[in-house]
Amino acid sequence: MNKIEIVVYFVDEDLQQCYESLKSGSTEYKQLYKFIDRATDDLKISPTCGIHIPKDLWPKGYIKKYGITNLWKYDLPNAWRLIYTIVGDEVKIISLILEWMSHKDYERRFGY
């Protein structure tokens, strides 16, 4: 029986570096780093553990920039949101983190 590999990546190196820089930031940013770290652990176990965002709510920028075919939201503590998409095949599933934002920024981006 073949086991499917499940991994989590950031959409680009800049986002990865931004994530890493949270470790040495303010107390709030250090806490956010831990929240995102915990989320990536959860996504490695179950890529669909977030909330599926209906296609009619996807920001056009995500479609244009990333060519997404699905979009997910993972609710982080303190009203932060992690936005990701899932790509893969029969061998590997990748949760691709697109960005994280405050709830206020999330509402603005998604037009709520």
C-alpha positions as CSV (number, residue, x, y, z in Angstrom):
1,M,0.0,0.0,0.0
2,N,1.4,3.4,-1.0
3,K,1.3,6.2,1.5
4,I,0.6,9.7,0.2
5,E,3.1,12.3,1.3
6,I,1.5,15.4,2.8
7,V,3.5,18.6,3.1
8,V,3.1,22.3,3.7
9,Y,4.9,25.0,1.7
10,F,4.7,28.8,1.5
11,V,3.7,30.2,-1.9
12,D,7.1,31.9,-2.3
13,E,10.4,32.6,-0.5
14,D,9.3,36.1,0.5
15,L,6.4,34.7,2.5
16,Q,8.6,32.0,4.0
17,Q,11.1,34.7,5.1
18,C,8.2,36.8,6.5
19,Y,7.1,33.8,8.5
20,E,10.6,33.2,9.8
21,S,11.0,36.9,10.8
22,L,7.9,36.6,13.1
23,K,10.1,34.6,15.5
24,S,12.3,37.6,16.3
25,G,9.5,40.2,16.3
26,S,7.3,41.6,19.0
27,T,5.5,39.4,21.5
28,E,2.4,39.5,19.2
29,Y,4.4,38.4,16.2
30,K,6.1,35.6,18.2
31,Q,2.7,34.4,19.2
32,L,1.5,34.6,15.6
33,Y,4.6,32.5,14.6
34,K,3.5,29.8,17.0
35,F,-0.1,29.9,15.7
36,I,1.0,29.5,12.1
37,D,3.5,26.7,13.2
38,R,0.6,24.8,14.9
39,A,-1.6,25.3,11.8
40,T,1.1,23.8,9.5
41,D,1.3,20.8,11.8
42,D,-2.5,20.4,11.5
43,L,-2.4,20.8,7.7
44,K,0.3,18.1,7.5
45,I,-2.2,15.7,9.2
46,S,-5.3,16.8,7.4
47,P,-5.0,19.3,4.5
48,T,-8.8,19.9,4.5
49,C,-8.9,20.8,8.2
50,G,-9.6,24.4,7.3
51,I,-12.8,25.9,6.1
52,H,-13.5,25.6,2.3
53,I,-14.2,29.0,0.8
54,P,-16.8,28.9,-2.0
55,K,-15.5,29.9,-5.4
56,D,-17.8,32.9,-5.7
57,L,-16.1,34.5,-2.7
58,W,-12.5,34.1,-4.0
59,P,-10.6,37.4,-4.5
60,K,-9.8,37.8,-8.2
61,G,-6.2,38.5,-7.3
62,Y,-5.7,35.0,-6.0
63,I,-7.1,33.5,-9.3
64,K,-4.9,35.8,-11.4
65,K,-1.7,35.5,-9.4
66,Y,-1.8,31.9,-8.3
67,G,-4.2,30.2,-10.7
68,I,-6.0,28.5,-7.8
69,T,-8.6,25.8,-8.2
70,N,-9.6,25.7,-4.5
71,L,-9.3,28.0,-1.5
72,W,-9.3,27.3,2.2
73,K,-9.2,29.4,5.4
74,Y,-7.7,28.2,8.7
75,D,-8.9,30.2,11.7
76,L,-5.9,31.1,13.9
77,P,-6.3,32.3,17.5
78,N,-6.7,36.0,18.1
79,A,-8.9,36.4,15.0
80,W,-6.0,35.8,12.5
81,R,-6.7,34.0,9.3
82,L,-4.4,31.7,7.3
83,I,-5.3,31.4,3.6
84,Y,-4.2,28.4,1.6
85,T,-4.9,26.2,-1.4
86,I,-4.3,22.5,-1.9
87,V,-2.5,21.0,-4.8
88,G,-1.2,17.5,-5.5
89,D,-1.6,14.2,-7.1
90,E,-1.8,10.5,-6.0
91,V,1.7,10.7,-4.5
92,K,1.9,14.0,-2.8
93,I,-0.6,16.5,-1.3
94,I,0.7,20.1,-0.8
95,S,-1.0,22.7,1.4
96,L,0.3,25.9,-0.2
97,I,0.1,28.9,2.2
98,L,-0.8,32.1,0.3
99,E,-0.9,34.5,3.2
100,W,-2.1,35.3,6.7
101,M,-4.0,38.3,7.9
102,S,-6.0,39.8,10.7
103,H,-9.7,39.2,10.7
104,K,-10.3,42.9,9.7
105,D,-8.0,42.5,6.7
106,Y,-9.7,39.2,5.8
107,E,-13.1,40.8,5.8
108,R,-11.8,43.6,3.6
109,R,-10.1,41.2,1.2
110,F,-13.1,38.9,0.8
111,G,-15.6,41.8,0.7
112,Y,-17.6,40.9,3.9
